[in-house]
Amino acid sequence: MYNSNFKLSAWLTFMKNRLEICKKLLTEQGVIVISTGEDGQAYLKLLMDEVFGHNNFVETFLWRNTDNADSISKKSRSGVEYLHSYEMNKDLRVKSKMLV
């Protein structure tokens, strides 16, 4: 159990560092979409809320993956990917719509 938690902790640190870099690279109108499996999606969502702000959350899309290799056992196949999407500045989009 401890090793599993350590791996999750290392993954979260790894992802947080990269998300913070991504945030610096996005323009004010930028959008980021990250795909993950079921096992990490809840953790990733919370991490993205922290980095990009919950108010900039757009949607979590579910993608049904039907292209799994035949060599993968049916027990380990995941049929769903989660795509979390955030805007860099959602308020900017709302303000620009009001000006039109």
N, C-alpha and C positions, 0 to 999 in steps of 0.2 A: 504494500500500500504506500509506503513512504516513497519508494522509487517512482511510482506513478504520479504522486503529487509533485515530486521534484521535476519530473519531465513537464508537467503542466505549467509549473512555475517558470521554468526555463523558456518554454514556448511563449508564455504571456509576456515575459520580458523582451524576448526576441521580437514579437509582434508590436509591442508598445514602441520600442525604439524605431522600428520601420514606419509605423503609422505617424509618429511625430515628424519624421523626415518627409513623408508624403504630404502632411499638412503644410509644411513650409514650402513645398513645391507647387501646391495648388493655387490657382488664381482665385480671385474673389467669386468668380462664377463657376469654379471647379466643382466636379462631382467625383466621388470615389465609390467604386463597387468592388467588394471583396467576396470571393467564393470560399466556402468552407464546408466541411462535412458536419454531420449531426453531432458528433462528439465534442466539437469545439465551438459550435455556433453561439451558444448562450454566453460563453466566456468572451468570445470575440465581440459580440453585441455590446456587452457592458464596457469592454475596453474602448470600443469605438465611441460609445457615448461619452466616456471620460475625455478622449482626445479631441473629438470633433464637436462635442456638445449634443445632448439629447435633442435639443431644439432643432438641430440640423439633420436629424434622422429623416430619411425619405421613405424607405420601404424595405422590407425583407422579402425578396422574391424566392420562390421555391422552384427549382429546376429538376425535373424528373430525368435522371440520367439512364438512358436505355442502351448505352454503348459500353457495357462492361465486357472485358475480355473473357472468353470462355474458360480460360485457365484459372480464373479466380473462383474460389469456392462460393457457392450460393450463400453460405452463412456470412461470408465477409463482404459480399457485394452491398454497396450502399446505393439505393435507388434515388436518393434525393441529395441535392446540393443546396445550400443556403447562400443567397447573395444579399449581403447587407449593403445598403446604399446610403450615402450621406452627401449633402451639399456643403460646400465650404461656408457659405453664408446664405442660409435660406431666407433670412429677412431681406436681403438685397433683392432677391427675386420678387418677393411680395411688394416691395417698394416700387420696383420698376414696372410692375403690372398696374399699380395705382396711378403712375404718371402717364400711362398710355391712354 
